[in-house]
Amino acid sequence: MINGKVRNREAIVELEVASLCSVFRRISAVIDTGFNGSLTLSNDLVQSLQLPFVGHRRGRLADGSVVLMEVYQATVLWHGQPQDIVVSKAQGTSLLGMSLLIGSRLVLDVVDDGDVQIEELSRNR
């Protein structure tokens, strides 16, 4: 199970992220159920992790505008197992999206300092 806290009306968890064959680094990410990708990272994190560039993808922002985003290959520890994912480079706070949450149960106590839990669902469902 992945645990976190609600802070300033944001559900925040810590994740271990690395480039392929690299040392994992702990980051904080805000859960964003409106983001259908896996994870966004800032330019500074992409560079410090030395993530390999894999191309561009179009993304629709909350205001409806469409942007071209750089994407990178990364590995994240997810429910205790390394999982290769595509990371979008974006400004601001790291966001954890719905593609990474697939196969999980998300429970939020939406109060200040409330618990955040991401539990892996049984693969037999």
N, CA and C atoms as a LAMMPS dump frame, in Angstrom:
ITEM: TIMESTEP
0
ITEM: NUMBER OF ATOMS
375
ITEM: BOX BOUNDS ff ff ff
-5.0000000000000000e+02 5.0000000000000000e+02
-5.0000000000000000e+02 5.0000000000000000e+02
-5.0000000000000000e+02 5.0000000000000000e+02
ITEM: ATOMS id mol type element x y z
1 1 1 N 0.837 -1.169 0
2 1 2 C 0 0 0
3 1 3 C 0.888 1.241 0
4 2 1 N 0.438 2.238 -0.73
5 2 2 C 1.131 3.525 -0.788
6 2 3 C 0.326 4.496 0.061
7 3 1 N 0.995 5.166 0.988
8 3 2 C 0.314 6.07 1.918
9 3 3 C 0.774 7.498 1.711
10 4 1 N -0.11 8.427 2.035
11 4 2 C 0.217 9.832 1.949
12 4 3 C -0.695 10.633 2.854
13 5 1 N -0.732 11.931 2.624
14 5 2 C -1.542 12.839 3.443
15 5 3 C -2.201 13.893 2.559
16 6 1 N -3.322 14.422 3.045
17 6 2 C -3.963 15.572 2.42
18 6 3 C -3.372 16.816 3.062
19 7 1 N -2.831 17.693 2.228
20 7 2 C -2.232 18.947 2.706
21 7 3 C -2.719 20.072 1.787
22 8 1 N -3.258 21.128 2.386
23 8 2 C -3.741 22.276 1.599
24 8 3 C -4.656 21.843 0.456
25 9 1 N -5.564 20.905 0.747
26 9 2 C -6.564 20.392 -0.193
27 9 3 C -5.956 19.624 -1.364
28 10 1 N -4.769 19.082 -1.169
29 10 2 C -4.128 18.236 -2.178
30 10 3 C -3.771 16.892 -1.555
31 11 1 N -4.054 15.808 -2.281
32 11 2 C -3.682 14.46 -1.84
33 11 3 C -2.266 14.198 -2.331
34 12 1 N -1.326 14.035 -1.395
35 12 2 C 0.093 13.939 -1.732
36 12 3 C 0.65 12.597 -1.267
37 13 1 N 1.383 11.944 -2.164
38 13 2 C 2.082 10.699 -1.827
39 13 3 C 3.54 10.85 -2.231
40 14 1 N 4.379 10.016 -1.64
41 14 2 C 5.783 9.977 -2.032
42 14 3 C 6.004 8.728 -2.868
43 15 1 N 6.776 8.896 -3.938
44 15 2 C 7.089 7.811 -4.865
45 15 3 C 8.589 7.707 -5.029
46 16 1 N 9.05 6.52 -5.373
47 16 2 C 10.455 6.302 -5.724
48 16 3 C 10.531 6.226 -7.248
49 17 1 N 11.308 7.139 -7.858
50 17 2 C 11.418 7.233 -9.31
51 17 3 C 12.886 7.178 -9.7
52 18 1 N 13.17 6.532 -10.835
53 18 2 C 14.548 6.447 -11.338
54 18 3 C 14.526 6.372 -12.85
55 19 1 N 15.665 6.709 -13.446
56 19 2 C 15.826 6.407 -14.866
57 19 3 C 16.114 4.912 -14.952
58 20 1 N 16.064 4.383 -16.136
59 20 2 C 16.305 2.957 -16.307
60 20 3 C 17.705 2.623 -15.794
61 21 1 N 17.824 1.592 -14.974
62 21 2 C 19.109 1.124 -14.423
63 21 3 C 19.794 2.192 -13.57
64 22 1 N 19.047 2.938 -12.795
65 22 2 C 19.627 4.001 -11.984
66 22 3 C 19.15 3.879 -10.539
67 23 1 N 19.677 4.725 -9.696
68 23 2 C 19.294 4.753 -8.292
69 23 3 C 17.948 5.469 -8.157
70 24 1 N 17.074 4.927 -7.305
71 24 2 C 15.765 5.53 -7.102
72 24 3 C 15.878 6.778 -6.239
73 25 1 N 15.01 7.738 -6.541
74 25 2 C 14.959 8.997 -5.797
75 25 3 C 13.523 9.218 -5.334
76 26 1 N 13.35 9.63 -4.075
77 26 2 C 12.015 9.857 -3.519
78 26 3 C 11.518 11.237 -3.933
79 27 1 N 10.292 11.273 -4.476
80 27 2 C 9.662 12.535 -4.855
81 27 3 C 8.263 12.592 -4.252
82 28 1 N 7.735 13.788 -4.114
83 28 2 C 6.339 13.981 -3.718
84 28 3 C 5.526 14.27 -4.958
85 29 1 N 4.321 13.702 -5.02
86 29 2 C 3.437 13.927 -6.168
87 29 3 C 2.009 14.135 -5.676
88 30 1 N 1.315 15.041 -6.336
89 30 2 C -0.087 15.311 -6.055
90 30 3 C -0.93 14.398 -6.937
91 31 1 N -1.915 13.72 -6.349
92 31 2 C -2.807 12.866 -7.128
93 31 3 C -3.764 13.761 -7.902
94 32 1 N -3.829 13.545 -9.214
95 32 2 C -4.676 14.353 -10.096
96 32 3 C -5.527 13.417 -10.939
97 33 1 N -6.778 13.194 -10.513
98 33 2 C -7.655 12.272 -11.237
99 33 3 C -8.144 12.853 -12.565
100 34 1 N -7.875 14.125 -12.815
101 34 2 C -8.193 14.73 -14.102
102 34 3 C -7.081 14.567 -15.124
103 35 1 N -5.952 14.007 -14.703
104 35 2 C -4.789 13.772 -15.582
105 35 3 C -4.798 12.303 -15.968
106 36 1 N -4.906 12.009 -17.27
107 36 2 C -5 10.605 -17.683
108 36 3 C -3.646 9.96 -17.974
109 37 1 N -2.562 10.687 -17.823
110 37 2 C -1.232 10.109 -17.975
111 37 3 C -0.785 9.439 -16.683
112 38 1 N 0.51 9.066 -16.633
113 38 2 C 1.053 8.397 -15.447
114 38 3 C 1.612 9.382 -14.43
115 39 1 N 2.553 10.218 -14.876
116 39 2 C 3.278 11.076 -13.949
117 39 3 C 3.841 12.263 -14.706
118 40 1 N 3.8 13.44 -14.082
119 40 2 C 4.533 14.591 -14.609
120 40 3 C 5.671 14.898 -13.657
121 41 1 N 6.764 15.372 -14.227
122 41 2 C 7.919 15.803 -13.435
123 41 3 C 8.403 17.132 -13.99
124 42 1 N 8.984 17.948 -13.134
125 42 2 C 9.547 19.229 -13.554
126 42 3 C 10.804 18.999 -14.386
127 43 1 N 11.202 20.024 -15.11
128 43 2 C 12.428 19.967 -15.901
129 43 3 C 13.628 19.635 -15.016
130 44 1 N 13.689 20.235 -13.819
131 44 2 C 14.811 19.974 -12.904
132 44 3 C 14.889 18.495 -12.524
133 45 1 N 13.732 17.867 -12.227
134 45 2 C 13.733 16.444 -11.873
135 45 3 C 14.095 15.572 -13.072
136 46 1 N 13.556 15.902 -14.237
137 46 2 C 13.888 15.135 -15.449
138 46 3 C 15.39 15.164 -15.682
139 47 1 N 15.996 16.335 -15.543
140 47 2 C 17.435 16.463 -15.762
141 47 3 C 18.243 15.768 -14.676
142 48 1 N 17.872 15.944 -13.401
143 48 2 C 18.662 15.344 -12.33
144 48 3 C 18.571 13.816 -12.349
145 49 1 N 17.437 13.278 -12.782
146 49 2 C 17.296 11.82 -12.896
147 49 3 C 17.897 11.285 -14.195
148 50 1 N 18.255 12.193 -15.097
149 50 2 C 18.825 11.839 -16.409
150 50 3 C 17.908 10.86 -17.153
151 51 1 N 16.62 11.231 -17.208
152 51 2 C 15.643 10.377 -17.882
153 51 3 C 15.842 10.43 -19.391
154 52 1 N 15.782 9.278 -20.072
155 52 2 C 15.93 9.274 -21.532
156 52 3 C 14.681 9.823 -22.224
157 53 1 N 14.909 10.726 -23.171
158 53 2 C 13.841 11.345 -23.966
159 53 3 C 13.283 10.312 -24.934
160 54 1 N 11.947 10.222 -25.029
161 54 2 C 11.341 9.253 -25.956
162 54 3 C 10.441 9.896 -26.998
163 55 1 N 10.206 11.207 -26.901
164 55 2 C 9.398 11.848 -27.94
165 55 3 C 8.484 12.922 -27.387
166 56 1 N 7.43 13.193 -28.153
167 56 2 C 6.443 14.204 -27.788
168 56 3 C 5.044 13.597 -27.808
169 57 1 N 4.167 14.15 -26.992
170 57 2 C 2.747 13.785 -26.98
171 57 3 C 1.925 15.049 -26.82
172 58 1 N 0.758 15.03 -27.427
173 58 2 C -0.168 16.141 -27.229
174 58 3 C -0.928 15.919 -25.929
175 59 1 N -1.145 16.999 -25.225
176 59 2 C -1.908 16.931 -23.984
177 59 3 C -2.903 18.064 -23.911
178 60 1 N -4.088 17.777 -23.393
179 60 2 C -5.104 18.809 -23.205
180 60 3 C -5.073 19.257 -21.745
181 61 1 N -4.888 20.547 -21.545
182 61 2 C -4.819 21.105 -20.202
183 61 3 C -6.218 21.369 -19.66
184 62 1 N -6.295 21.668 -18.377
185 62 2 C -7.583 21.899 -17.721
186 62 3 C -8.362 23.047 -18.364
187 63 1 N -7.67 24.017 -18.954
188 63 2 C -8.359 25.138 -19.602
189 63 3 C -8.812 24.807 -21.018
190 64 1 N -8.564 23.572 -21.47
191 64 2 C -8.993 23.134 -22.798
192 64 3 C -7.942 23.301 -23.879
193 65 1 N -6.872 24.021 -23.592
194 65 2 C -5.828 24.217 -24.601
195 65 3 C -5.039 22.923 -24.801
196 66 1 N -4.516 22.752 -26.017
197 66 2 C -3.723 21.575 -26.36
198 66 3 C -2.27 22.002 -26.474
199 67 1 N -1.393 21.245 -25.807
200 67 2 C 0.031 21.553 -25.824
201 67 3 C 0.81 20.319 -26.255
202 68 1 N 2.008 20.531 -26.766
203 68 2 C 2.921 19.453 -27.108
204 68 3 C 3.877 19.28 -25.933
205 69 1 N 3.897 18.067 -25.367
206 69 2 C 4.707 17.814 -24.178
207 69 3 C 5.836 16.851 -24.498
208 70 1 N 7.009 17.112 -23.921
209 70 2 C 8.119 16.175 -24.015
210 70 3 C 7.845 15.011 -23.066
211 71 1 N 8.148 13.78 -23.527
212 71 2 C 7.952 12.612 -22.67
213 71 3 C 9.265 11.844 -22.536
214 72 1 N 9.416 11.207 -21.379
215 72 2 C 10.642 10.527 -20.997
216 72 3 C 10.312 9.159 -20.419
217 73 1 N 11.268 8.255 -20.47
218 73 2 C 11.112 6.92 -19.888
219 73 3 C 11.634 6.938 -18.461
220 74 1 N 10.882 6.34 -17.539
221 74 2 C 11.3 6.261 -16.133
222 74 3 C 10.827 4.943 -15.553
223 75 1 N 11.353 4.635 -14.387
224 75 2 C 10.899 3.484 -13.611
225 75 3 C 10.406 4.013 -12.274
226 76 1 N 9.244 3.534 -11.833
227 76 2 C 8.681 3.922 -10.549
228 76 3 C 8.445 2.65 -9.741
229 77 1 N 8.7 2.73 -8.432
230 77 2 C 8.32 1.617 -7.556
231 77 3 C 6.837 1.781 -7.267
232 78 1 N 6.047 0.83 -7.732
233 78 2 C 4.598 0.912 -7.611
234 78 3 C 4.101 -0.351 -6.94
235 79 1 N 3.525 -0.227 -5.786
236 79 2 C 3.1 -1.37 -4.965
237 79 3 C 4.273 -2.34 -4.765
238 80 1 N 5.458 -1.745 -4.543
239 80 2 C 6.641 -2.53 -4.233
240 80 3 C 7.362 -3.136 -5.426
241 81 1 N 6.844 -2.918 -6.634
242 81 2 C 7.447 -3.507 -7.834
243 81 3 C 7.885 -2.409 -8.797
244 82 1 N 9.054 -2.566 -9.434
245 82 2 C 9.453 -1.58 -10.434
246 82 3 C 8.526 -1.657 -11.652
247 83 1 N 8.097 -0.497 -12.11
248 83 2 C 7.216 -0.422 -13.277
249 83 3 C 7.746 0.66 -14.204
250 84 1 N 7.973 0.302 -15.471
251 84 2 C 8.413 1.281 -16.46
252 84 3 C 7.219 2.112 -16.901
253 85 1 N 7.404 3.431 -16.899
254 85 2 C 6.33 4.343 -17.269
255 85 3 C 6.865 5.434 -18.18
256 86 1 N 5.942 6.143 -18.816
257 86 2 C 6.266 7.335 -19.582
258 86 3 C 5.913 8.537 -18.714
259 87 1 N 6.865 9.449 -18.58
260 87 2 C 6.725 10.648 -17.754
261 87 3 C 6.626 11.857 -18.676
262 88 1 N 5.678 12.73 -18.397
263 88 2 C 5.553 13.987 -19.137
264 88 3 C 6.279 15.083 -18.371
265 89 1 N 7.042 15.895 -19.104
266 89 2 C 7.707 17.031 -18.466
267 89 3 C 6.728 18.19 -18.415
268 90 1 N 6.556 18.759 -17.214
269 90 2 C 5.618 19.871 -17.034
270 90 3 C 6.114 20.776 -15.922
271 91 1 N 5.687 22.008 -15.961
272 91 2 C 6.058 22.956 -14.918
273 91 3 C 5.268 22.663 -13.653
274 92 1 N 5.831 23.025 -12.532
275 92 2 C 5.111 22.942 -11.273
276 92 3 C 5.297 21.628 -10.558
277 93 1 N 4.338 21.346 -9.691
278 93 2 C 4.354 20.168 -8.834
279 93 3 C 4.209 18.896 -9.658
280 94 1 N 4.87 17.83 -9.231
281 94 2 C 4.705 16.526 -9.872
282 94 3 C 3.273 16.05 -9.668
283 95 1 N 2.685 15.495 -10.742
284 95 2 C 1.322 14.987 -10.692
285 95 3 C 1.306 13.499 -10.973
286 96 1 N 0.54 12.762 -10.179
287 96 2 C 0.321 11.333 -10.38
288 96 3 C -1.062 11.188 -11.007
289 97 1 N -1.123 10.576 -12.209
290 97 2 C -2.372 10.503 -12.947
291 97 3 C -3.024 9.133 -12.968
292 98 1 N -4.126 9.077 -13.67
293 98 2 C -4.977 7.89 -13.709
294 98 3 C -4.302 6.675 -14.343
295 99 1 N -3.408 6.858 -15.304
296 99 2 C -2.756 5.702 -15.927
297 99 3 C -1.921 4.917 -14.924
298 100 1 N -1.335 5.603 -13.966
299 100 2 C -0.569 4.907 -12.936
300 100 3 C -1.5 4.281 -11.884
301 101 1 N -2.661 4.874 -11.683
302 101 2 C -3.612 4.378 -10.686
303 101 3 C -4.43 3.169 -11.153
304 102 1 N -4.378 2.84 -12.433
305 102 2 C -5.148 1.698 -12.936
306 102 3 C -4.807 0.453 -12.117
307 103 1 N -5.843 -0.267 -11.705
308 103 2 C -5.651 -1.476 -10.905
309 103 3 C -5.472 -1.201 -9.432
310 104 1 N -5.829 0.005 -9.008
311 104 2 C -5.662 0.395 -7.608
312 104 3 C -6.966 0.92 -7.031
313 105 1 N -7.055 0.887 -5.715
314 105 2 C -8.141 1.541 -4.987
315 105 3 C -7.534 2.771 -4.328
316 106 1 N -8.173 3.917 -4.541
317 106 2 C -7.721 5.173 -3.957
318 106 3 C -8.712 5.584 -2.877
319 107 1 N -8.221 5.775 -1.644
320 107 2 C -9.059 6.19 -0.519
321 107 3 C -8.483 7.487 0.04
322 108 1 N -9.34 8.504 0.143
323 108 2 C -8.922 9.81 0.642
324 108 3 C -9.799 10.222 1.814
325 109 1 N -9.181 10.649 2.892
326 109 2 C -9.89 11.324 3.976
327 109 3 C -9.666 12.808 3.725
328 110 1 N -10.641 13.45 3.109
329 110 2 C -10.447 14.811 2.626
330 110 3 C -10.705 15.819 3.742
331 111 1 N -9.743 15.866 4.658
332 111 2 C -9.644 16.841 5.738
333 111 3 C -8.156 17.158 5.858
334 112 1 N -7.836 18.301 6.457
335 112 2 C -6.426 18.638 6.613
336 112 3 C -5.719 17.544 7.397
337 113 1 N -4.608 17.075 6.874
338 113 2 C -3.802 15.987 7.441
339 113 3 C -4.509 14.628 7.353
340 114 1 N -5.513 14.534 6.453
341 114 2 C -6.225 13.272 6.261
342 114 3 C -5.357 12.238 5.58
343 115 1 N -5.713 10.983 5.767
344 115 2 C -4.955 9.876 5.181
345 115 3 C -5.267 9.709 3.695
346 116 1 N -4.234 9.341 2.945
347 116 2 C -4.337 8.964 1.534
348 116 3 C -3.804 7.546 1.431
349 117 1 N -4.574 6.659 0.821
350 117 2 C -4.146 5.269 0.656
351 117 3 C -4.385 4.829 -0.782
352 118 1 N -3.361 4.233 -1.367
353 118 2 C -3.48 3.619 -2.689
354 118 3 C -3.167 2.145 -2.494
355 119 1 N -4.176 1.321 -2.71
356 119 2 C -4.063 -0.126 -2.478
357 119 3 C -4.161 -0.841 -3.814
358 120 1 N -3.295 -1.819 -4.002
359 120 2 C -3.358 -2.625 -5.223
360 120 3 C -4.572 -3.541 -5.152
361 121 1 N -5.386 -3.539 -6.221
362 121 2 C -6.531 -4.434 -6.296
363 121 3 C -6.083 -5.825 -6.696
364 122 1 N -6.841 -6.805 -6.312
365 122 2 C -6.553 -8.195 -6.7
366 122 3 C -6.596 -8.301 -8.215
367 123 1 N -5.656 -9.026 -8.762
368 123 2 C -5.602 -9.21 -10.218
369 123 3 C -6.712 -10.142 -10.728
370 124 1 N -7.456 -10.766 -9.808
371 124 2 C -8.533 -11.684 -10.184
372 124 3 C -9.857 -10.975 -10.428
373 125 1 N -9.923 -9.67 -10.257
374 125 2 C -11.178 -8.924 -10.439
375 125 3 C -11.531 -8.802 -11.878
